């Protein structure tokens, strides 16, 4: 049981490192993480007495 837990911890650490590496290296391989840029205009009603 201890071996399984140790391997799961190792896999979680390797997965986290791989995710961070993909976030940094991904744009060089064509992955675009930026959100679509659109302008939003909404009228605001101010209730000033």
C-alpha positions as CSV (number, residue, x, y, z in Angstrom):
1,X,0.0,0.0,0.0
2,X,2.9,2.3,0.8
3,X,4.4,1.7,-2.6
4,X,1.2,2.7,-4.4
5,X,0.9,5.9,-2.4
6,X,4.5,6.8,-3.1
7,X,4.1,6.2,-6.9
8,X,0.9,8.3,-6.8
9,X,2.7,11.2,-5.2
10,X,5.5,10.9,-7.8
11,X,3.0,10.9,-10.6
12,X,1.2,13.9,-9.2
13,X,4.5,15.8,-8.9
14,X,5.5,14.8,-12.5
15,X,2.1,15.8,-13.7
16,X,2.3,19.2,-12.1
17,X,5.7,19.8,-13.5
18,X,4.5,18.8,-17.0
19,X,1.5,21.1,-16.7
20,X,3.7,24.1,-15.8
21,X,6.2,23.2,-18.6
22,X,3.3,23.0,-21.1
23,X,2.0,26.4,-20.0
24,X,5.4,28.0,-20.6
25,X,6.5,26.0,-23.7
26,X,3.0,25.6,-25.4
27,X,2.9,28.9,-27.2
28,X,6.1,28.0,-29.1
29,X,4.3,24.9,-30.5
30,X,1.1,26.8,-31.5
31,X,-1.0,26.5,-28.4
32,X,-2.8,29.8,-27.9
33,X,-3.9,30.4,-24.3
34,X,-5.0,34.0,-24.6
35,X,-8.8,34.8,-24.4
36,X,-10.5,36.3,-27.3
37,X,-10.3,40.1,-27.2
38,X,-13.7,41.9,-27.6
39,X,-14.8,45.3,-26.4
40,X,-17.9,45.3,-24.2
41,X,-19.9,48.4,-23.7
42,X,-22.9,48.5,-21.3
43,X,-24.9,51.5,-20.2
44,X,-24.8,52.3,-16.5
45,X,-27.7,54.0,-14.8
46,X,-26.5,56.1,-11.9
47,X,-29.1,56.9,-9.3
48,X,-27.7,60.1,-7.8
49,X,-30.1,62.1,-5.6
